[in-house]
Amino acid sequence: MKIQEKKLSDERFDDADEFEKNKMSFNLNQSNELFDDEEASKKHKLINVRRIALPRKGENWEISEDGRKVLILRGVKLTKREKSALRTVGGIKLVVEEFKSGNRSVTKMKAVLRKYWEKQND
């Protein structure tokens, strides 16, 4: 079977003209109704959440907006449950959503993380 497959693939690419004929071309024209020029020109904020490992098994989470540090969630002030929630993808998504909605308070973030942990472990 392997020999027959090789012959078929060799036949496909023997002639360069046939390859060019069969090659699909896509038109990336920007003048269609799906492309919104105003939306494409907007600059969106980039929000990152990064876990920082500290000595003696400590950890912090740093939230940055467009490359500058905006908020630090210190692991010392979080409970084990809140830390375990932050170690999951869902917890990080939750923190980003809360940050986007304007919640920049550590105590409010802790309350949201507690609710998320309880919901996941019920």
N, C-alpha and C positions, 0 to 999 in steps of 0.2 A: 504494500500500500504506500509506503513512503516513497518508493521510486515513482509511482504514478503521480503522486502529489507534486513531486519536484518537476516532472515533465509539464504538468498543467501550469505551474507557476512560471516556468521558463518560457512557455508559449505566450503567456500574457505579456511579458516584458521584452520579448525578442525585438519587436518592432517599436521604435520610439515614436513613430507617427501615430500608431494605434493607441499608444499610451496617452499621448497628448489629446487625442480625440475623446478618449474615455474619461479623462481627468475632469472632475467637476469644478466649475468656477463659481465662486460666490461673489455677488456684488455687495460691497459694503457701503452702499449709498446711504447718506445721512438724510436724504430728503424723502422720508416716508413717514407715515402717521405714527409709527411705533417709536421713533426717535424724537425726543423732546430736547431741543437745543438749550432751553433755559434750565432744565433739570441737569443736563450734562455739565453746564458751566458752574453750577453751585459747588462750593467746597464744603464737604461734610467733615465733622469732627471725628477724629480717630481716638477711641477710648480703649486703653489697655489695662488689664489687671495682671499683675505679676507677683508671684509668690517669691519671697526672699527668705532663704534659709539662714538662720542665725546660729551662733555657737550654742552648745548645750541644748540641742534639740528645739531651739526657738524658731519662730517663723513670723513674718509680717507679710501683709498684702498691700501692695502699692498700686493705687489707681492713678493713671496718668492720662492727660487729655492733650492731644497733639504734641506729645513728647515732654511735657512738663508735669512734674508731680503735683497732684491736686489733693489727694487724700491718702493717708496711711492708716490701715487697720492693723493695729498692734496686736500681736498674738497673745501678749501678756494680759490684755484686757478682755480677751475672748474666752469663753468656756470651751471644753473639749468638744461638745456638741456643735457649737458654732464653727470651730476649726474644721471638724469633719465635714460639715456642710460646705465650707469654702474649698475643700479639697476636691469637690466634685465639679463636673462641668455645669450641671444645673445650678449650683451655688454661685459660680462665677457669672453665669448668664443673669441670674437674679440680681447680683450686685451691679452689673452693667446696666440693666433695665432700671433699677432704682436710681442710679447715678444720672441716667439720661432724663428721668422724670423730675430731677431737681433735688432729690434727697441726698444731701451731702453731710448728714449728721451720722456720727459713728453709733450713737445710741439707737437711732432709727434703723440703721443697717443691722445692728445686733438683733433687734426685735423681729425684723423680716427673716433673718437667718434662723432664728429659733422656730418661727412658724414653719419655715421650709423644712427644717430637720424633723419636726413633729409630724408633718405631712408625709415625709418620706419613710418614717419608721413606724407608722401605724399599721 
